Amino acid sequence: MKTFKDLEFNSFNHGDGVQAKIMFENGFGASVVKSSFSYGGKNGLYEIAVLDTDGELTYDTYVTNDVIGHLTPEQVTETMAFIQVL
């Protein structure tokens, strides 16, 4: 299972934040963001969204029908585990 430690963050939102995208063996993926505009970013927390098999955001899974914000790295790992078993 991939975890938060496997994420490779790049500059995002004109250098204001960071984003990592990761795809899993089941074809789904995750986009993890932290910026002043993300949910929880101003408090150093992360936001995660599910990616479909084309790498696009999807809101049609049992994991969530939106992005999930205000997450610690441990909570990001927990959410990534749910995505990996879709």
C-alpha positions in Angstrom: 0.0 0.0 0.0 1.2 3.5 -0.9 1.3 6.0 1.9 1.8 9.7 2.5 5.6 9.1 2.4 5.3 7.9 -1.2 3.9 11.3 -2.4 6.2 13.5 -4.4 5.1 17.1 -4.0 5.6 19.9 -6.6 5.0 23.6 -6.4 1.3 24.5 -7.0 -0.8 27.6 -7.2 1.9 30.0 -8.3 4.3 28.7 -5.6 1.7 29.3 -2.8 1.3 25.6 -2.2 2.2 22.0 -3.1 0.5 19.2 -4.9 1.2 15.5 -5.4 -0.6 13.2 -7.8 -0.3 9.4 -7.4 -1.9 6.6 -9.4 -2.5 3.2 -7.9 -2.5 -0.4 -9.3 -6.3 -0.5 -9.4 -6.3 2.4 -11.9 -7.5 5.1 -9.4 -5.4 7.8 -7.9 -5.2 10.7 -5.6 -4.4 14.4 -5.8 -3.1 15.8 -2.5 -2.9 19.6 -2.1 -1.8 22.1 0.5 -2.1 25.8 -0.2 -3.7 28.9 1.2 -6.8 28.1 -0.9 -7.2 24.4 0.0 -9.3 23.2 2.9 -7.1 23.3 5.9 -4.0 24.6 4.0 -3.7 27.7 6.1 -3.3 25.4 9.1 -0.7 23.2 7.5 -3.3 20.5 6.7 -4.0 18.7 3.4 -6.9 18.2 1.0 -7.3 15.0 -1.1 -9.4 14.2 -4.1 -9.9 10.9 -5.9 -8.6 10.6 -9.5 -10.3 8.3 -12.0 -8.5 5.9 -14.4 -7.8 8.9 -16.8 -6.2 10.9 -13.9 -9.1 13.3 -13.7 -11.0 14.2 -10.6 -14.0 12.0 -9.9 -16.8 12.6 -7.4 -18.5 9.2 -8.1 -16.9 6.8 -5.6 -17.9 5.6 -2.1 -14.7 7.3 -0.8 -16.2 10.8 -1.3 -18.4 12.8 -3.6 -16.1 15.9 -3.1 -12.6 16.7 -1.9 -11.8 15.9 1.7 -10.0 18.6 3.5 -8.4 19.4 6.9 -6.3 16.2 6.9 -3.1 15.3 8.7 -0.5 13.2 6.8 -1.8 10.2 8.7 -5.4 10.9 7.6 -4.2 11.3 4.0 -2.6 7.8 4.3 -6.0 6.4 5.6 -7.9 8.0 2.7 -5.3 6.7 0.2 -5.8 3.2 1.5 -9.6 3.4 0.8 -8.9 4.6 -2.8 -6.4 1.8 -3.3 -9.2 -0.8 -2.7 -11.8 0.7 -4.9 
